[in-house]
Amino acid sequence: MKVLITGGCGFIGSHTCEYYIKKGDQVISFDNMTKYELTRTGYAADSARDYNWNFLKKLGVNLLKEDIRDYDKLKEAAKGCDFIIHTAAQPAMTISEEDPDLDFSTNVLGTFNVLKVARDYKIPVVSCATIHIYGNEINKELEEGETRYLREPIEIDEKYPVMEGILTPLHVSKRAAELYVQTFIDTYNLEAASFRLTGLYGPNQFGGEDHGWVANFAIRAILGEPINIYGAGKQVRDILYAKDAVRAFDAFYKNRKSGIYNIGGASKTSISLIECVEIIKEIIGKDVQVNFCPDRFGDLRYFVCDISKAKEKLNWEPTVLPKEGINNLIDWVKENINLFKKD
Ligand SMILES: NC(=O)c1ccc[n+]([C@@H]2O[C@H](COP(=O)([O-])OP(=O)(O)OC[C@H]3O[C@@H](n4cnc5c(N)ncnc54)[C@H](O)[C@@H]3O)[C@@H](O)[C@H]2O)c1
């Protein structure tokens, strides 16, 4: 089949392109190759930006440097496609506060364009949302354990109220995009899903302080640089390994049960920031300096997905546990360490 992946040269997009091309499908990556976030990381931004492009080029992916806000270009690229996986986004809360126009145009207009194209050509589509859609009122329900915040019940399902608490532009743009997904399902019978993704991690991730915290921690630890943790470090996520997220996209294609899904590792992958630092220390065999900084605006201190709906309707569940996944991420960072040293 022919698959269109928006944001194909990003972290999760590159894994998705790799999966489908290796399966023997035709794959198009539609990515504007923005450096907005990478230039803030202090890494070798130009080489880092080219990494996934070069990796996918060698695999035979059709690479288009285009913007999802350009409806005509998107429509041209989607012609004849069987599946769209929409990963292109402005994904960082910090950047959304600083540049709400970029956040709005990318996440709302961009997703709207993807949905219109999918409707016009009747192509099934998965759109990436985020667990931030739940807002941060959950912070008020937590107890403080020794290394993590605790909550009962541990897992949270899709019926939990959304957009509660202090909102940033990212909350709104991601929720608006998700509401459009629901609207296109209801109004135009589009086969579509919005995946409320938890913290994702794995190789090919140029994580920085804005986005991609597991990779950010691993990269800094390997470089021997201090890690900044905002808040107590007891924030909890059910981190999800990239390949498991890609399997979830494919599970939607195979099962076509439209709707909104929590896609995370659930209890078995739940981990706090400081617990993650301990795992990294253990794997790399050296100490890591951690600086604790004030909480960040809008931070969600706890989320662990109840994934019963995805298990039942998509027949999907994650397979990779944090130690194994972090180990793979660390191997990849070590192999590519020059990408993380300033240009
Ligand atoms: N990484 C995570 O932990 C995480 C967690 C929850 C949700 N998500 C969501 O998953 C999706 C993918 O995240 P990621 O970590 O792979 O992000 P990423 O930043 O690594 O990749 C996004 C890609 O989209 C591209 N892009 C940005 N604006 C574009 C535009 N206007 N037109 C075309 N391409 C554009 C970028 O160049 C980049 O390559 C996003 O929707 C994000 O919000 C990610």
The ligand as a Tripos MOL2 file, in Angstrom:
@<TRIPOS>MOLECULE
LIG
   44    48     1     0     0
SMALL
NO_CHARGES

@<TRIPOS>ATOM
      1 N1          7.3600   12.6530   21.7350 N.am      1 LIG1
      2 C1          6.4750   12.5870   22.7060 C.2       1 LIG1
      3 O1          6.8080   12.2970   23.8480 O.2       1 LIG1
      4 C2          5.0230   12.8490   22.4340 C.ar      1 LIG1
      5 C3          4.1060   12.7200   23.4800 C.ar      1 LIG1
      6 C4          2.7530   12.9360   23.2480 C.ar      1 LIG1
      7 C5          2.3260   13.2850   21.9860 C.ar      1 LIG1
      8 N2          3.2390   13.4350   20.9810 N.ar      1 LIG1
      9 C6          2.7380   13.8300   19.6650 C.3       1 LIG1
     10 O2          3.2280   12.9420   18.6750 O.3       1 LIG1
     11 C7          3.4620   13.6540   17.4680 C.3       1 LIG1
     12 C8          4.8730   13.4200   17.0140 C.3       1 LIG1
     13 O3          5.7720   13.8310   18.0330 O.3       1 LIG1
     14 P1          7.3400   13.7110   17.8330 P.3       1 LIG1
     15 O4          7.9280   13.5710   19.1860 O.co2     1 LIG1
     16 O5          7.6440   12.7290   16.7990 O.co2     1 LIG1
     17 O6          7.6650   15.1950   17.3070 O.3       1 LIG1
     18 P2          8.8890   15.6910   16.4360 P.3       1 LIG1
     19 O7          9.0300   17.1560   16.7220 O.co2     1 LIG1
     20 O8         10.0790   14.8120   16.6010 O.co2     1 LIG1
     21 O9          8.3820   15.5120   14.9330 O.3       1 LIG1
     22 C9          7.4350   16.3370   14.3540 C.3       1 LIG1
     23 C10         7.8340   16.5620   12.9090 C.3       1 LIG1
     24 O10         6.8420   17.3980   12.3260 O.3       1 LIG1
     25 C11         7.4880   18.3130   11.4750 C.3       1 LIG1
     26 N3          6.6530   19.5100   11.3370 N.ar      1 LIG1
     27 C12         6.4310   20.4710   12.2610 C.ar      1 LIG1
     28 N4          5.6410   21.4140   11.7330 N.ar      1 LIG1
     29 C13         5.3380   21.0140   10.4650 C.ar      1 LIG1
     30 C14         4.5560   21.5720    9.4300 C.ar      1 LIG1
     31 N5          3.9250   22.7330    9.5740 N.pl3     1 LIG1
     32 N6          4.4750   20.8990    8.2660 N.ar      1 LIG1
     33 C15         5.1200   19.7210    8.0840 C.ar      1 LIG1
     34 N7          5.8910   19.1610    9.0280 N.ar      1 LIG1
     35 C16         5.9930   19.7980   10.2120 C.ar      1 LIG1
     36 C17         8.8180   18.6120   12.1340 C.3       1 LIG1
     37 O11         9.7780   19.0870   11.1890 O.3       1 LIG1
     38 C18         9.1830   17.2780   12.7520 C.3       1 LIG1
     39 O12        10.0440   16.5460   11.9080 O.3       1 LIG1
     40 C19         3.1070   15.1100   17.7500 C.3       1 LIG1
     41 O13         1.7680   15.3170   17.3780 O.3       1 LIG1
     42 C20         3.2400   15.1960   19.2460 C.3       1 LIG1
     43 O14         2.4390   16.2280   19.8010 O.3       1 LIG1
     44 C21         4.5740   13.2130   21.1770 C.ar      1 LIG1
@<TRIPOS>BOND
     1     1     2 1
     2     2     3 2
     3     2     4 1
     4     4     5 ar
     5     4    44 ar
     6     5     6 ar
     7     6     7 ar
     8     7     8 ar
     9     8     9 1
    10     8    44 ar
    11     9    10 1
    12     9    42 1
    13    10    11 1
    14    11    12 1
    15    11    40 1
    16    12    13 1
    17    13    14 1
    18    14    15 2
    19    14    16 1
    20    14    17 1
    21    17    18 1
    22    18    19 2
    23    18    20 1
    24    18    21 1
    25    21    22 1
    26    22    23 1
    27    23    24 1
    28    23    38 1
    29    24    25 1
    30    25    26 1
    31    25    36 1
    32    26    27 ar
    33    26    35 ar
    34    27    28 ar
    35    28    29 ar
    36    29    30 ar
    37    29    35 ar
    38    30    31 1
    39    30    32 ar
    40    32    33 ar
    41    33    34 ar
    42    34    35 ar
    43    36    37 1
    44    36    38 1
    45    38    39 1
    46    40    41 1
    47    40    42 1
    48    42    43 1
@<TRIPOS>SUBSTRUCTURE
     1 LIG1         1 GROUP 0 **** ****
